[in-house]
């Protein structure tokens, strides 16, 4: 099987369960921007110099794959999606992010220069991911405005994720010359 299917040549794309929609559809914009977020997190993970950052970002990327699958499913196909064993975004996604935020905040963070990203390549990559996360959040709100309300847990997750990414960037800047504690065990 080739990656080249030619089915999208006319400007449509397939959702889960072969439902076709225009590539400009709000649902495609939503999961496409989450895909961009996942890619920017991959760049941030590749740039990471602190041992705890890489596994944290990888765990988030795995959650985003689940979010994309859920967003790529038309609401009328959601029961089938669940019956096929796919997971939907739930409160546990947010709980883990909240735990990481609490641990990072407890370590003390410098907010000097926080409004100007780029103090280090690693922090800059995290700030790019944060802004992409905010755009994904806006695209999912647009999906709601288009009459296809998404799972509200996705919006909570992305809102909290952008907060975590901002905080991680500040942590990295604060600890630029120090590997810091292992937070990946959370």
Protein Blocks (a to p, Z undefined) as FASTA:
>chain_A
ZZblolmmnopacdehhiacdfkbmklmmmmmmmmmmmmmmmmmmmpmbfklmmmmmmmm
mmmmmmmmmmmpcfklmmmmmmnopacddfklmmmmmmmmmmmmmnopafehklmghibm
klmmmmmmmmmmmmmmmmmmmmmmnopacdfklmmmmmmmmmmmmmmmmmmmmmmmbgbj
afklZZ
